[in-house]
């Protein structure tokens, strides 16, 4: 899939900074448009196609193969596409991986780990191996603050905290305890060594595609931990055995994931994505840090996310921030209001968000400061 040479300004499209569902690559949207009513000569849309048809079996197998290639997934790991979003995995992971008498260790770094903890509280013993809640999650735990039990069933981590704006740039040492990662908002934004994880899950709607599908990469031996009396669709082994076709999968979402993966490959893979994402994040953080305090970032610099840049305007003045959100939206800079739980502003810089979008945002910020500072 080739890259579009058109900017958002040239196409009349907005600069999309939404946190999820997030921006999709324009070439992917153009391909979807071309194939919407007739997928490659079948006379049908993918939305109408039987999930048992050879055509769709080719689509889902191709998406798996491309993901394996782009992430260098080892052979002893399974790749499956399921429903229920990342939140569904807060139930599915402990149901499959928890071992009686071995509590789950959690590295608590924000709202998404809080949601995982809320599900664990319903019946799965757990302990906090580290938490920065006392500091309002403005940084990630330091190495000397992390205490992982060698007898833990697994360690749960959120690799990028979408709401707060922090990201793990160096994985914690787990001493052989399987590391389970919620990578919903930074999967394929940079290379990941899959062999360092026991399981990775990601809702597709940020860097992989539209909402409706969740990717799970799980070490096959861990999938066999589950009690065989666990409800059938809750068992990873069910979806592994049936190649994600035990029941009707989110067919159109999987199709789009495949197109996004084609686009990522054409753009140079995860390494190229990382280079672009680093440049975008640097542009925006430099503008924040160089504003003389008019814009401020709440996250400690060492913990800053390259995917979700959070910042306050005029010392957190809510009226000014509301004005910023309204005027930026009118300027087709969409989705910049921070999450309702933390306020402020947030710019999500997922793979499909171009440097041109960040440059437009930085220009708007300078002008807004000139008028309101």
N, C-alpha and C positions, 0 to 999 in steps of 0.2 A: 504494500500500500504506500503510495507516494504522499509526500507532505504537500499540503496546500501552501501556495505562496501568497495567498490573500490574508490581510490582517482583518481583525474584527471591524475596524473603521471602514475598510473597503467593502465589506459584505453587509454592513449595517447591523451586525451582531453586537451584543453587549460583551463587555469584559466581565467574565463570570468568576467571581471569587467565592461562590457558595461553598459551604463546608460539606455538603452531601445531601442529595445528589449534586455532584460537581460537574465541572466542564468536561465535555467529550471532544476529542480531536475533530476538527472540521472535515478532514478527509474521511473519517469514519461516518460522520453524519451524511456526507455526500454519497458514500457507498450504500448506506441504508436506504437513502432516498431512491437511488437507482434500482435497488433490488426489492423494494417494498412490496410491490404487487406481483413480481415474477422473479423468484429466486433462481437465477442462473438457468433459465430455460425450463423450469419445472411447471410454470403456469400457476404457481402458488406463492403466497407470502410464507416466510418461515413461521409466522404466527398461526398459519392454517395447517401447517405440516404435521403429520403424525410423528411423535417422538420415536416411534419404532421404524420409521422409514429409513432406507439406506442413506437418503440425503441428510437427515438430521443426525443419524449415527456418525456420518462423516463430519458434520459440524462439531459435535461434542468431542469426538476423538481428536479432531484437529486442534480444538482449543486446549485440550489437555496436553497434547504433544508440544504445542507452541509454548505453553506455560513451563513445561518441563525443560524445554530448551533454554528459554530466557532466564530461568532461575537455577539451571543446572541441578535439577531435582534428582537425587540419587535413586537407584532402582529399588531400594528397600523402603521407599516412601510411596504412598498412594496419593493421588490427586483426585478429589471428588468435587462435584458441584451440587450444593444443597440449597434449601430454602430456609427462611427464618431469620435472615440477617445475621450480623455479628452477635446481636443480643441472644439469638437462639443458641449460639455456641456457649453462652454462659451456663446453660443447662446441659447441653449435649456433651461438653468436655468432661465435667465431673462425672456424669452418668457413665461414661466410657472409661475414664482414666483413673478415677479414684480407687484406691485400695484400702480396704477396711483397716483401721488402726494406724494409717499413715496420712495425717492431715495435709491439706493443700497449703503450700506457702504462696502468699500473695505479696507482690511489690506494689504498694498502693500509691498511685501517682496522680489520681484525678477522678473525674466523674465516671469514666468508663470502667476503671477498676472498681469503683464503688458499686456500680451496677453488677459486676461479676460477683462481688462480695455479697450483695443482697441475695443473689441466687444461691450461693453457697450456704448462707444462713438458713435456708429452707431444709437443710438435711445433710450437708456435707461438712465435716469438721475442717477448719482452716485456721491458719495463724498468719499474722502480719510479719513477714520477714523484713520489711522496711516500710516506712510511710513518711511522707512529707506533708501530711494533712495539717499539722500544727503550723506550718508555714504557708498555708493556703495553696499548696502545690506550686509554688513559684520556682521550684527546682526539683531535680530528680535526686534520689538517695545517692549518697557517696559510698564508695566501696566499703569504708569502715563502718558504715551504718547498716549494711546488709548482712543478715544472719540467716542463712538457709540451713534447714535441717537436712542431714543426710538421709533421713527416713521419710522425707516428704513424698507424697504420691507424684507431685509435679510442682513446678513453680509457674505461677501465672504472671504475665507481664503485658502491658500495653506499650508497644514500641513507639507509638506517637500519640500524644494526648491532644486530640483534636480541639477540645474545648479550652483547655488552659494554654496550649501552645508550647508544649515541651516535647522533646524527642530523645530517646536513648541513642547515643552515638557510639557507645561501647557497651556490649552486653555484660551483665553480671555473671560471675563464675558460679555455676550451680553444682560443681563437684559430681557430675554424673547424674544428677536428678533431672528428669526431662523438663525442658523449658517449653512452656506453652505461650505462644505469642498472639495477641490480638494485633494484627498488622493492617487493620482495615484502612488506615489513612496514610500509610507510607509504603505499602507493598509495591515493588517494582519502581519505586522512586530512586532507588540506589541498589547496588548488588547486596544480596543477603546470602550468607553461607547456610544453606538449609540444613546441613548436617549438624549444626549447633543447636537445632531445635528438635523437640519431640513432635510438636504440632504447631502449625501456623494456620490461622484462619483470618479471612478478610471479607467483609461485605464489599461487593463490587463497586458500589456507587461513588467511589472517590477517585481511585486511580485505574480501575479495571473495566468499568462499564456502567450500566444503569443499575438502579435498585432492583431487587428481586432475586438476585443470585448471590450465594456465598461460596467462596473457594476455601476448601480445607486441604492442607497438605499434612499428612500424618504418617509417622513411622509405622510400618505395618505390624510390628510386634506389639506396639502400644494399642492398636485397634483391637487386638485379641484379648485385652484385659477385661473387656465388658462381659457382664453376666449374660448368658444366652437367653435368659428370660426377660431381658430388657425389651421394651416395645420395639418392634422390628424396625420402624423408620428412625428410631433414636440410635440405633447401632451403626457405627461407622462401617463395620464389616459388611453390612447389608449393601451399602452404597458402593463399597469397593468391589464386592463380588458382582454386582449388577452394572458396573461401569456408569454409575450415576443415573441409571435408567430403571430403578426398582419401581418408581411411580413417575408420573409425568413431571419432568423437571421444568424450570422456568426457561422454556425453549428460546424465546426471543432474546432474553437477557444473555444466555450462553452464546448465542450467535454474535451479539454485539461484543461480548468479551473477546471472542475470537478475532473480531476485526480490530479491536483495540490492541491486542497482542501483536497482530500483524503490523500495526502502525508503530508500536514500540520497537519491534525488530527493524523496521525500515529506517527508523530514526537513530539506530545504533545501539539499541538494547539498554539494559539497566545502567551501564557505565555512562552512556551518553545522557540518559535521564538525570543521573546524579550530577554531572557537570552543569547541565542547564539549570537544575534546581538550586544548586549552590549559587550560581550567578544571580538567579532571580531573588533568592533570599538575601544575598548580600546587598543587592540594590535597595531593597526595602528596609532592611535593618540599618544600613548606612544613612538612609533618609531619616529614620526615626532617631538614631543616635546623634545625627548632625543637626537636629532641629532646635538646639538650644533649650531643650526641656519642654517644648510645646507638645511634642509627641514623646511618649515614654513607653518602654516595654516592661511589663511586670515580671517577665521570666529572667532568671539568672542567665547570663550570656552563655555559659557552658552547657546549659540545658535547652537552649532555644531550638524550636522546631523549624525545619526548612519547608514544611508543608503547611503549617497553620501559624501565621504571624499575628500575634495578639498585641494590641497597643491601646493606650489611652490618649485622649485629646484634651489639652488645656487642663491638665491635672485631674482628669476624670470628671469634668463638668458635664453633667448629664444633658443639659440643654444644648451645649455646644456639640456634644457627641451625636445627639439626635439630629441637629442641623447638618453635621458632617454626613451622617447616613442618608439623609434626604437629598442633599445636594449631590452627593456622589452617585446615588441612584439615578437622579435626573441626568447625570453626565454619562449614563450607561456603564457605570462601575458598580456592578450588582453584587449584593450579598455581603456587604462589609460590616454589618452590625454584629457585634459579639453575641455569644450565646447568652440567653436570658439569665442564666445562673451566675454569670460573672460580669456581664455588661461590657462596656468599652467597644472596641472594634476588633475585627478579625479578618484577615485576608488569607484565603486558602489558595496555595500555590501548587496545586496538583500538576501532574505531568502535562495535561492538556492546556494549562494556562501558559500563554506565551510571554516572552520577555517584553513584547509590546504592551501587554496588559499591565505589567508591573511598572513600566516606564510611564504609562498613562496615569496610573495611580499616584506615583511619586510626583508627577507634575501637578496633579490635582491637589495633593497634600501641600505642596509649596504655595500654591495660589490660595488655598483655604487659610493657611497660616498668615499669609500677607493680608488677607481681608479681615481675619478675625482675631489675629494675635495681637 
